[in-house]
Every structure is written in C-alpha cells, then in structure tokens.
Amino acid sequence: MSRFGARYGRKLRKRVEDIERKMKKKHKCPQCGRNAVKRTSTSIWKCSKCGATFTGGAYLPETPSGKIMKRTIKRLGEGS
C-alpha cells in the first residue's frame, strides 16, 4: 500500500503515483544536456552538474505549452 492506504480511490492514487514518479526522476538539463535536473521547490529546477537553476512546470521541468512554444519558435526561425 502507498502512503494513502485505502483512501481516495484507486484511480486518484494511481494518478498521483504516476505524477510523482515522473517528477522525482532526473530530467535533461536545457543548458548542458545531461540528465541531472532535479526539482528543488515548486516550479524550480536545478541541474546538479552545471548548477543551472530555472523555472518550469510544477511537476515537470517543461510544460506541454512550453514544448509547443519552443517548437513554434524553432519553426519560425527556420522560415526566416
């Protein structure tokens, strides 16, 4: 059993477990490219290799809308 025991229902416990698993794994650093980014606080992420600190999503360093914006900016830059 997880820390929630039999409370809150299976779907919600599974959803929380999936989010926390993704949040706690190491992510790719946008500066140095290594898998060394960990969450220090809500929306604050830090690379343990190069020391870069940046803001991102609450649970993941890059939000879905941030990915879309990065892709759009890259595409507009190629068109010029």
Summary of the structure (lengths in Angstrom):
residues: 80
radius of gyration: 16.2
end to end distance: 55.3
largest distance: 56.9
contacts: 171
relative contact order: 0.11
helix: 39%
strand: 20%
